Every structure is written in structure tokens, then in C-alpha cells.
Amino acid sequence: MHHYKRLMVGLNLSAQDEATIRYAAVFSRMAQSAEIHFVHVVPRLKIPMSVRLRYPNLYRPVMNQMEHAIKEYWDGHQKVALAYDVAEGTPLTELIYRCSLYAIDLMLVGNRQEQRESGVLPEKLALDAPCSVLIVPEGTPPNLTQTLVVTARSQFPAHDPAEAIVAIAQEQGADLLVIDARELNDSAAVRLVTVMKQLIRNSKIPLLVWKNRNTGMPVLKTGREWKEDAWKVSSVKAMEISHRSLAA
């Protein structure tokens, strides 16, 4: 299993959180993670410092909601340290900032049904976060039995590679898609980014954008190798494909 020792989960305090929390629990068990940060972002409020100092527990009700959700859905690694954080600002900025602040190895975020058509936040997080990102469609049960790994050399029809990837995943019974975004030149990154966006918007299968920590996409460098027993699943299918097949 890759060294996902520090996880972060973005919560929005809705029904979407159940699937995200359950996947975080599975990954924490598999990686024997040391710590996991649950983060909820609220709009920045213009509250005078004097008021903040007078009411230091201003966000205690929000924290209580987070703790209640974790109590209900979490069954992760028993020795993992759980931390809760309510941040003020925009979700994209605050989540990415905390990825760097906490040296996160894997960030997990949900993907609501109604937002898939735009997919803006999951897409931007997958592109800009300095770590691997797992995007979990709302309502997806935490199954990890077979993984389909897509690289820049994967051979799929040029006109709609994302649709072909989903079809192969369904045929193979894959319940996790992985985009290997570690060793890419700029042109290969552009092609995989296009496929990644289509998968985020259209696929109901969880998508892991596999990156090295402290690299964005497409500024990616070499990293750990994917191994057959990485996820302790029955099969890992690596699709070797030509760059031409992913051309727009």
C-alpha cells in the first residue's frame, strides 16, 4: 500500500459525506494511516477580533455536526489520530492550503450528483492539490475489489476515451479508477486532464488521481511504483496505451 499516512477529508455536512467518510475509513485501514484531518469550510465572516476572543467556541455547533457524522460512519484504522478543522474562506483555497500545512498524502472529497455536470471543485482540487486526490461520487458504497489503472499510454478510442474507460471498468468489474499522473510531459498531462475531467463529470466510479506529494498536475515527477498488492484487491488492471489515443 502506498504511504498514505496523512489523510484529509473535505466535508460539506450533507448526505454526501457518508460515502466520503466510509472511503476514508477503508483507506486508513489499508494504509495503516497515522492521522486524518476532517475539514469543513464556511464563508469568511467579518467578525471583529474582540467578538472572536469573547466567543472562542463560535464554531462549536459545526464541530459537533462533524463529530456526529464521524461517529456514525467512521470505522477506520483504530490507531489513527482524528482531527477536526472548521476553516473560513473558499473550499478550493482552504483545502489546498491545509494539504500543504498538514503534509497530506491523500485528500478525499465527495462529488454530489447535482454538481457532476460542472464538477468544478473536484476538478480543480484534482489538478491543484499537492497530493493524490480521491473523488467519491455521492452514495457510492466503499468497495475496493478491483482497480483499473489508466496511464498516458492507455489505448482507447480518441473520440471518447472516458466513455471507453468506464465501459472497460464495468466489463472488468472495477470499482476504483486510478489515473497515474506521476510521470507526464506537458502534452501527455493535457490529454489525461481532459479524460480526468470527463470521468469526474460522468462516471459513478470513484476516481483516484495518483500524484506525488508536493506536485501539481501537470508539473509531475517520478514516484513510487504501483504494485499488484498495493490495494490488497483481487486484481489490478493496468492499461498500456498510446499517446495518440487520448488526443482531443
Secondary structure, 3 states (H helix, E strand, C coil): CCCCCEEEEEECCCCCHHHHHHHHHHHHHHHCCCEEEEEEEECCCCCCHHHHHHCCCCCHHHHHHHHHHHHHHCCCCCCCEEEEEEEECCHHHHHHHHHHHCCCCEEEEEECHHHCCCCHHHHHHHHHCCCEEEEEECCCCCCCCEEEEECCCCCCCCCCHHHHHHHHHHHHCCCEEEEECCCCCHHHHHHHHHHHHHHHHHCCCCEEEECCCCCCCCCCCCCCCCCCCCCCCCEEEEECCCHHHHCC
